[in-house]
Amino acid sequence: MRVFLDECVDWRLGRDILGQEVRTARQMGWTTIKNGELLALAAASFDVFITVDRNLSFQQNLSAHRIAILVLCARTYRLADLRLLVPKILETINVAQSGKAVLVEAD
């Protein structure tokens, strides 16, 4: 799967998402692009969009984009807390559906 990490997600998390092709907003040169346009760009090149922006599903029409969205919900957005979600991220990537957001939370 081709996975896109939103700018608000620590880029180092991509190193832990093994077995997937992970790119960041910085690597793609998309650091100044806002959510609507960013989703459209990501949908053209990626299968999964990973973010910590819980408001994304309220601000955008996700069903208009052919990309699955994973919203990470951790205690904080520090790398140590996000890394605790990696097993769930890897599990969810394979079942997430395009045009829908899935919350990824610790058990």
Backbone bond lengths (Angstrom), bond angles and torsions (degrees), N, CA, C in turn:
res aa  C-N    CA-C-N  psi(-1)  N-CA   C-N-CA  omega(-1)  CA-C   N-CA-C  phi
1 M - - - 1.459 - - 1.524 108.96 -
2 R 1.311 113.97 144.92 1.468 120.20 173.95 1.526 107.55 -94.64
3 V 1.328 115.95 120.00 1.461 122.62 -173.32 1.527 109.61 -115.91
4 F 1.334 115.55 132.55 1.459 122.16 177.92 1.523 109.40 -110.10
5 L 1.338 117.06 127.03 1.460 122.09 175.99 1.520 108.86 -97.50
6 D 1.316 115.67 121.80 1.457 122.02 177.21 1.527 109.56 -60.17
7 E 1.306 115.85 156.64 1.464 121.76 -178.93 1.530 112.66 -59.45
8 C 1.324 117.12 -28.79 1.469 121.13 -177.89 1.528 112.92 -79.02
9 V 1.324 117.85 -3.31 1.463 122.56 177.78 1.522 108.08 -101.05
10 D 1.327 116.53 132.09 1.462 120.78 178.60 1.530 109.34 -55.47
11 W 1.322 116.62 123.39 1.461 122.47 -175.62 1.523 112.52 -58.79
12 R 1.339 117.73 -26.78 1.462 121.11 -178.14 1.524 112.27 -67.12
13 L 1.333 117.58 -19.48 1.463 120.64 177.28 1.531 110.55 -61.33
14 G 1.307 116.52 -30.96 1.467 120.90 179.62 1.514 113.27 -57.82
15 R 1.321 117.12 -29.30 1.470 121.32 178.41 1.522 111.77 -65.09
16 D 1.332 116.63 -25.89 1.458 121.53 -176.34 1.527 113.19 -91.72
17 I 1.299 117.07 -9.85 1.468 120.82 -179.21 1.524 107.21 -90.44
18 L 1.311 114.40 75.77 1.458 122.53 -172.82 1.528 112.25 -72.03
19 G 1.315 115.05 147.96 1.453 121.11 176.95 1.521 113.63 80.93
20 Q 1.324 117.23 5.52 1.454 122.00 -179.46 1.531 108.49 -124.89
21 E 1.303 116.50 154.30 1.459 121.05 175.26 1.529 107.23 -91.28
22 V 1.323 116.70 105.18 1.459 122.21 -172.99 1.531 110.23 -108.41
23 R 1.327 115.69 132.56 1.467 122.59 174.93 1.518 108.21 -130.96
24 T 1.314 115.02 153.17 1.460 120.94 -179.84 1.524 110.39 -109.51
25 A 1.318 114.91 166.53 1.463 120.38 176.78 1.526 109.76 -58.62
26 R 1.304 117.17 -41.41 1.471 121.25 179.77 1.522 111.37 -62.77
27 Q 1.330 117.28 -45.13 1.466 120.67 179.71 1.526 111.70 -61.55
28 M 1.321 116.00 -33.50 1.466 120.41 -178.47 1.534 112.09 -85.99
29 G 1.329 117.58 -8.95 1.460 120.93 -177.41 1.518 112.71 75.99
30 W 1.338 116.29 28.03 1.462 121.85 -174.90 1.526 112.44 -111.91
31 T 1.313 119.14 28.08 1.463 121.08 -173.37 1.527 114.32 -70.77
32 T 1.303 119.34 -22.06 1.468 120.60 -177.71 1.526 112.79 -103.35
33 I 1.322 116.72 2.96 1.464 120.67 -175.98 1.528 110.06 -85.19
34 K 1.308 116.66 135.82 1.470 122.95 -177.52 1.528 111.17 -81.98
35 N 1.340 116.10 167.51 1.464 123.40 -170.30 1.520 116.46 -50.71
36 G 1.321 119.37 -52.26 1.458 120.52 -176.29 1.509 112.60 -59.88
37 E 1.306 116.28 -50.65 1.460 121.09 179.25 1.524 110.75 -67.67
38 L 1.327 116.20 -37.42 1.458 121.09 179.71 1.528 111.02 -62.96
39 L 1.313 116.98 -43.07 1.467 120.38 177.07 1.524 111.35 -60.93
40 A 1.314 116.81 -42.60 1.461 120.84 179.78 1.530 110.70 -63.67
41 L 1.316 117.29 -44.50 1.466 120.69 178.00 1.520 111.30 -63.33
42 A 1.323 116.16 -46.29 1.461 120.36 -179.22 1.526 111.33 -63.07
43 A 1.320 116.60 -40.33 1.470 120.44 -179.12 1.524 112.20 -62.61
44 A 1.313 116.81 -28.16 1.464 120.66 -179.70 1.535 112.24 -73.93
45 S 1.342 117.14 -21.21 1.459 119.88 -174.58 1.523 115.69 -126.05
46 F 1.331 116.90 -11.74 1.468 120.07 -173.09 1.525 111.37 -129.12
47 D 1.343 115.02 161.08 1.461 121.95 177.18 1.530 111.90 -95.96
48 V 1.341 116.05 -30.93 1.462 121.49 -173.68 1.526 109.62 -135.82
49 F 1.336 115.23 137.32 1.462 123.81 177.65 1.518 106.80 -114.69
50 I 1.332 117.94 121.05 1.464 121.35 -179.78 1.524 109.00 -109.78
51 T 1.336 115.44 129.09 1.450 121.94 -177.82 1.521 110.20 -143.31
52 V 1.329 116.50 168.83 1.461 121.73 169.79 1.524 109.58 -113.01
53 D 1.320 117.18 4.15 1.466 123.35 -177.62 1.530 109.53 -78.24
54 R 1.325 116.60 98.42 1.468 121.57 -178.24 1.524 112.25 -70.48
55 N 1.307 118.17 -16.98 1.462 121.11 -179.39 1.521 113.05 -87.94
56 L 1.311 117.90 -7.42 1.457 121.39 -175.89 1.524 112.55 -54.17
57 S 1.316 117.14 -43.46 1.465 119.98 -177.44 1.524 112.54 -68.82
58 F 1.342 117.20 -20.38 1.461 120.65 177.37 1.527 111.46 -89.13
59 Q 1.326 116.19 -24.04 1.458 121.14 -175.99 1.521 113.12 -92.96
60 Q 1.324 117.57 -21.11 1.461 121.51 -174.54 1.534 110.61 -128.19
61 N 1.318 115.78 152.44 1.456 121.56 173.60 1.525 107.40 -86.35
62 L 1.314 116.30 92.12 1.461 120.96 -173.86 1.516 112.79 -65.18
63 S 1.311 117.47 -32.47 1.464 120.39 -178.41 1.525 112.28 -65.48
64 A 1.323 117.39 -14.97 1.470 121.28 178.89 1.525 111.51 -81.06
65 H 1.327 117.17 -6.19 1.467 120.97 -176.70 1.520 110.57 -116.90
66 R 1.313 116.25 136.43 1.459 121.76 179.35 1.531 110.16 -89.79
67 I 1.334 113.99 65.23 1.455 120.11 177.52 1.529 107.83 -153.33
68 A 1.314 116.21 141.14 1.465 120.83 175.95 1.521 108.42 -83.88
69 I 1.316 116.80 142.56 1.457 121.67 -178.15 1.521 109.48 -116.85
70 L 1.335 116.15 126.27 1.454 121.54 173.80 1.519 107.20 -108.43
71 V 1.327 116.44 123.88 1.456 122.18 178.60 1.527 107.39 -105.88
72 L 1.320 115.82 113.62 1.456 120.91 -177.87 1.517 110.58 -81.29
73 C 1.325 115.87 129.85 1.467 122.30 179.86 1.517 108.08 -122.71
74 A 1.319 115.90 96.90 1.456 121.82 -179.68 1.530 108.99 -118.01
75 R 1.317 115.99 171.01 1.466 121.13 179.16 1.521 110.21 -56.88
76 T 1.341 116.14 -45.14 1.466 122.29 173.35 1.526 106.62 -137.15
77 Y 1.309 116.44 178.48 1.469 120.19 178.01 1.522 111.42 -100.23
78 R 1.328 115.81 15.31 1.457 120.08 174.76 1.522 108.67 -69.88
79 L 1.321 115.51 151.60 1.463 121.12 -177.02 1.524 112.22 -55.54
80 A 1.309 117.91 -42.36 1.473 120.97 -178.49 1.525 111.20 -58.53
81 D 1.321 117.49 -40.30 1.466 120.79 179.29 1.526 111.70 -74.18
82 L 1.323 117.07 -38.37 1.466 120.28 178.97 1.528 111.01 -66.78
83 R 1.318 116.93 -35.02 1.471 120.46 -179.89 1.524 112.16 -61.69
84 L 1.319 117.38 -27.50 1.466 120.66 177.87 1.522 111.57 -64.29
85 L 1.329 116.58 -20.14 1.471 121.31 -178.69 1.521 113.52 -89.86
86 V 1.327 118.03 -6.24 1.471 120.59 -174.05 1.526 113.17 -55.30
87 P 1.332 120.86 -46.10 1.470 118.50 178.34 1.533 112.43 -57.66
88 K 1.323 117.23 -40.80 1.473 121.00 178.06 1.528 111.07 -68.56
89 I 1.321 116.71 -37.21 1.471 120.58 177.86 1.520 109.17 -60.60
90 L 1.328 116.41 -49.23 1.469 120.36 -178.71 1.523 111.88 -62.12
91 E 1.304 116.76 -37.46 1.466 122.07 178.07 1.532 110.59 -68.00
92 T 1.325 116.60 -43.04 1.460 122.34 -173.94 1.527 112.69 -75.84
93 I 1.317 117.19 -32.57 1.471 120.86 -179.69 1.523 111.11 -52.54
94 N 1.322 116.26 -40.04 1.463 120.67 -174.88 1.523 114.64 -75.46
95 V 1.333 117.57 -17.22 1.465 119.54 -177.32 1.525 113.43 -116.58
96 A 1.337 117.10 -6.97 1.467 120.55 -178.94 1.525 110.54 -64.51
97 Q 1.323 115.36 144.24 1.465 121.00 -177.11 1.523 110.93 -107.27
98 S 1.328 115.35 143.10 1.457 120.72 177.60 1.524 110.84 -58.42
99 G 1.330 115.02 142.19 1.446 120.50 177.24 1.514 115.32 78.45
100 K 1.335 116.37 7.42 1.463 120.11 -179.54 1.518 110.51 -131.12
101 A 1.327 115.04 148.25 1.456 121.12 176.20 1.511 109.77 -101.05
102 V 1.328 116.19 139.18 1.454 122.90 177.59 1.523 107.73 -123.62
103 L 1.322 117.01 128.71 1.452 120.69 174.73 1.517 108.97 -79.10
104 V 1.324 116.22 131.74 1.456 121.85 176.81 1.507 106.97 -112.88
105 E 1.351 115.12 109.50 1.457 121.74 -175.83 1.511 110.08 -123.74
106 A 1.321 115.48 156.84 1.466 120.41 175.05 1.532 108.65 -70.22
107 D 1.316 115.73 150.49 1.472 119.45 178.55 1.494 112.18 -69.12
